[in-house]
Amino acid sequence: MKKKENKSSSGLKVIPLGGLEQIGMNITAFEYEDSIVVVDCGLSFPADDMLGIDLVIPDVTYLKDNLDRVKGFVITHGHEDHIGALPYVLRDINVPIYATRLTMGIIENKLREHNLMKGTKRKVVKFGQSINLGKFRVEFIRTNHSIVDAAALAIYSPAGVVVHTGDFKVDYTPVFGDAIDLQRLAELGKKGVLALMCDSTNAERPGFTPSEKTVGKTFDNLFEEHRNTRIFVATFASNVDRVQQIINTAYKFGKKVCVEGRSMVSIIETARNLECIKIPDNTLIEIDQLKNYPDEQQVIITTGSQGESMAALSRMASNMHRKITIGAGDTVIFSSNPIPGNEKSVTKVINELLQKGADVIFQDAHVSGHACQEEIKLIYTLVQPRYAVPVHGEYKHLKAQAKIAQNLGIDKENIFILSSGDVLELDENSARVTGKVPTGAILVDGLGVGDVGNVVLRDRQHLAEDGIMIVVMSLDRYNGQLVAGPDIVSRGFVYVKESDELIEEARQTVDEALQKCLDRGITDWGKLKNTTKDALSEYVWKKTKRRPMILPIIMEIS
């Protein structure tokens, strides 16, 4: 009996703290007895109803509560949805970070911005290398993605090996570096893999994802067609391989390249320092040097392919950019697909550019960085896992991958679609969800982390929808009589100059309600405020069928 009890307590626990049911905020804890290893630590971007919020980061209460057992962060690649929350999380969970060369370079840029470089231990890991972290050993395996130096992880524990693909595709002809190490994945599969956690982003798409190199040919054709125009290419800042191909094509056509957008400049500089991108001499120029070259010799690579309002392309499209304006005769190539939810913003920017007379190309100049169905099948066939745990995607993507795994012969009972916070306990003989840990989203607004919650968001929504009415009144400290007011100030409710009558009637309504209270000897501020709210709310609803936020302010005068 005692032996069995010991066995159940020494299972491997896989605990996703974010990143499931959504694209973004990827973070997963692997726990075995006294050791916890955390894979990735990403952020997500705010939904439309999160007014004024800049970023969303995962709730890592579980890691804080078990801080003495957390051995380190192991990072698969340098995209924001995998590294963006590190500067915020490291303040509470200061443990070492392990990542490949370019991934670490991008992380270090973030740490510098947040003054965390001195206090954070970092180790650059090479492909094929393993690191020991408590009861775990983690091996970095080369994969391909839309950023250089992406890694899959083999996570060894006494309970067995878990292979985590990270974000990946199978690219036999990558722009930089070597192809995905399928041989190593096959070797692991032969030895026996307990579970596979595989990227699900494109699990609904049949076939294979084309090689990144195919985009290079597309650029050659587009540059040939638009040889006599100034060319703008909008893409993701982190897609270093894409930038490399744009530079290669520009060089072929004798054009000069300018990189614009803070995040783009920062990542390209890091990639250049680490020799992850090769730029021919005299090809890259600063934005101030553009005026020295005719338009047809200029290529501007910019951020803003997702229609972000403050990104360089959006500012150029709306004449808000300090140094560059897009106009008739310019060609703009969108080298990305809109992320779900961004379609409206992208269309808005495209329309603005077309209205200005620019030629806009937004088809066929992009390939995905994620594996389609046939590549997912290949990985499953090589790794031959006992259990399948689809990751990275909305529920429909996870479900699509579960279906693939089932078609490949994995028992339905051995496929786990987890929710963030689920504790999946695994060993050779069994796997089951045994509990739940606290998870959630922490909202970042300016310098405030977590100080804006649901109540504040609800208030912002209310203000955005119906506006606010502020009622100001002054009471005599000694006899409780109304000395001044009530005066009404409104914002976002009605235009006051055209609604004198409405505001005056509202003031009278509040005045009458207050006098009734005061005549009855009620001087409690709480009751007076509630009376004000009720009377004004009822009047405004009757007159306008709107419910603005009502804020009574009482001042005491002696």
RAKACOR-V740862 format. One record per residue. N is the residue number from 1. OMEGA is omega as a letter, one per 30 degrees, with the letter a starting at -180 (NA if undefined). Layout:
<<N | OMEGA> <N | OMEGA>>
//
This chain:
<<1 | a> <2 | a> <3 | a> <4 | a> <5 | l> <6 | a> <7 | a> <8 | a> <9 | a> <10 | l> <11 | l> <12 | l> <13 | l> <14 | a> <15 | l> <16 | l> <17 | l> <18 | l> <19 | l> <20 | a> <21 | l> <22 | l> <23 | a> <24 | l> <25 | a> <26 | l> <27 | a> <28 | l> <29 | l> <30 | a> <31 | l> <32 | a> <33 | a> <34 | a> <35 | l> <36 | l> <37 | a> <38 | l> <39 | l> <40 | a> <41 | a> <42 | l> <43 | l> <44 | a> <45 | a> <46 | l> <47 | a> <48 | a> <49 | l> <50 | a> <51 | l> <52 | a> <53 | a> <54 | a> <55 | l> <56 | a> <57 | a> <58 | l> <59 | a> <60 | l> <61 | a> <62 | l> <63 | l> <64 | a> <65 | a> <66 | a> <67 | a> <68 | a> <69 | a> <70 | a> <71 | l> <72 | l> <73 | l> <74 | a> <75 | a> <76 | l> <77 | a> <78 | l> <79 | a> <80 | a> <81 | l> <82 | a> <83 | a> <84 | a> <85 | a> <86 | a> <87 | a> <88 | a> <89 | a> <90 | l> <91 | a> <92 | a> <93 | a> <94 | l> <95 | a> <96 | l> <97 | l> <98 | a> <99 | l> <100 | a> <101 | a> <102 | l> <103 | a> <104 | l> <105 | a> <106 | l> <107 | a> <108 | l> <109 | a> <110 | a> <111 | l> <112 | l> <113 | a> <114 | a> <115 | a> <116 | a> <117 | a> <118 | a> <119 | a> <120 | l> <121 | a> <122 | l> <123 | l> <124 | a> <125 | l> <126 | l> <127 | a> <128 | a> <129 | l> <130 | l> <131 | l> <132 | a> <133 | a> <134 | a> <135 | a> <136 | l> <137 | a> <138 | l> <139 | l> <140 | a> <141 | a> <142 | l> <143 | l> <144 | l> <145 | a> <146 | l> <147 | a> <148 | l> <149 | l> <150 | a> <151 | l> <152 | a> <153 | l> <154 | a> <155 | a> <156 | l> <157 | l> <158 | a> <159 | a> <160 | a> <161 | l> <162 | l> <163 | l> <164 | a> <165 | a> <166 | l> <167 | a> <168 | l> <169 | l> <170 | a> <171 | a> <172 | a> <173 | a> <174 | a> <175 | a> <176 | l> <177 | a> <178 | l> <179 | l> <180 | a> <181 | a> <182 | a> <183 | a> <184 | l> <185 | l> <186 | l> <187 | l> <188 | l> <189 | a> <190 | a> <191 | l> <192 | a> <193 | a> <194 | a> <195 | l> <196 | l> <197 | a> <198 | l> <199 | a> <200 | a> <201 | a> <202 | a> <203 | l> <204 | a> <205 | l> <206 | l> <207 | a> <208 | l> <209 | a> <210 | l> <211 | l> <212 | a> <213 | a> <214 | l> <215 | l> <216 | l> <217 | l> <218 | l> <219 | l> <220 | a> <221 | a> <222 | a> <223 | l> <224 | a> <225 | a> <226 | a> <227 | a> <228 | l> <229 | l> <230 | a> <231 | l> <232 | l> <233 | l> <234 | l> <235 | l> <236 | a> <237 | a> <238 | a> <239 | a> <240 | l> <241 | l> <242 | l> <243 | l> <244 | a> <245 | l> <246 | l> <247 | l> <248 | a> <249 | l> <250 | l> <251 | l> <252 | a> <253 | l> <254 | a> <255 | l> <256 | a> <257 | l> <258 | l> <259 | a> <260 | a> <261 | a> <262 | a> <263 | l> <264 | a> <265 | a> <266 | a> <267 | a> <268 | l> <269 | l> <270 | a> <271 | a> <272 | l> <273 | a> <274 | l> <275 | l> <276 | l> <277 | a> <278 | a> <279 | a> <280 | a> <281 | l> <282 | l> <283 | a> <284 | l> <285 | l> <286 | a> <287 | a> <288 | a> <289 | a> <290 | a> <291 | a> <292 | a> <293 | l> <294 | a> <295 | a> <296 | l> <297 | a> <298 | l> <299 | a> <300 | l> <301 | a> <302 | l> <303 | l> <304 | a> <305 | l> <306 | l> <307 | a> <308 | a> <309 | a> <310 | a> <311 | a> <312 | a> <313 | l> <314 | a> <315 | l> <316 | a> <317 | a> <318 | l> <319 | a> <320 | a> <321 | a> <322 | a> <323 | a> <324 | l> <325 | l> <326 | a> <327 | a> <328 | l> <329 | l> <330 | l> <331 | l> <332 | a> <333 | l> <334 | a> <335 | l> <336 | l> <337 | l> <338 | l> <339 | l> <340 | a> <341 | a> <342 | a> <343 | a> <344 | a> <345 | a> <346 | l> <347 | a> <348 | a> <349 | l> <350 | l> <351 | l> <352 | a> <353 | l> <354 | l> <355 | a> <356 | l> <357 | l> <358 | l> <359 | a> <360 | l> <361 | a> <362 | l> <363 | l> <364 | l> <365 | a> <366 | l> <367 | a> <368 | l> <369 | a> <370 | a> <371 | l> <372 | a> <373 | a> <374 | l> <375 | l> <376 | l> <377 | a> <378 | a> <379 | l> <380 | a> <381 | l> <382 | a> <383 | l> <384 | a> <385 | l> <386 | a> <387 | l> <388 | l> <389 | l> <390 | l> <391 | l> <392 | l> <393 | l> <394 | a> <395 | a> <396 | l> <397 | l> <398 | a> <399 | l> <400 | l> <401 | l> <402 | l> <403 | l> <404 | a> <405 | a> <406 | l> <407 | l> <408 | l> <409 | l> <410 | a> <411 | l> <412 | a> <413 | a> <414 | l> <415 | a> <416 | l> <417 | a> <418 | l> <419 | l> <420 | a> <421 | l> <422 | l> <423 | l> <424 | a> <425 | a> <426 | l> <427 | a> <428 | a> <429 | a> <430 | l> <431 | l> <432 | l> <433 | a> <434 | a> <435 | a> <436 | l> <437 | a> <438 | l> <439 | l> <440 | a> <441 | l> <442 | a> <443 | l> <444 | l> <445 | a> <446 | l> <447 | a> <448 | l> <449 | l> <450 | l> <451 | l> <452 | a> <453 | a> <454 | a> <455 | l> <456 | l> <457 | l> <458 | l> <459 | l> <460 | l> <461 | a> <462 | l> <463 | a> <464 | a> <465 | a> <466 | a> <467 | a> <468 | l> <469 | a> <470 | l> <471 | a> <472 | l> <473 | l> <474 | l> <475 | l> <476 | a> <477 | a> <478 | a> <479 | l> <480 | a> <481 | l> <482 | a> <483 | a> <484 | l> <485 | f> <486 | l> <487 | a> <488 | l> <489 | l> <490 | l> <491 | l> <492 | l> <493 | l> <494 | l> <495 | a> <496 | a> <497 | a> <498 | a> <499 | a> <500 | a> <501 | a> <502 | a> <503 | a> <504 | l> <505 | l> <506 | l> <507 | l> <508 | l> <509 | l> <510 | a> <511 | a> <512 | a> <513 | l> <514 | a> <515 | l> <516 | l> <517 | a> <518 | l> <519 | l> <520 | l> <521 | l> <522 | l> <523 | l> <524 | a> <525 | a> <526 | a> <527 | l> <528 | l> <529 | a> <530 | l> <531 | l> <532 | a> <533 | a> <534 | a> <535 | a> <536 | a> <537 | a> <538 | a> <539 | a> <540 | l> <541 | a> <542 | a> <543 | a> <544 | a> <545 | l> <546 | l> <547 | l> <548 | l> <549 | a> <550 | a> <551 | l> <552 | l> <553 | a> <554 | l> <555 | a> <556 | a> <557 | a> <558 | NA>>
//
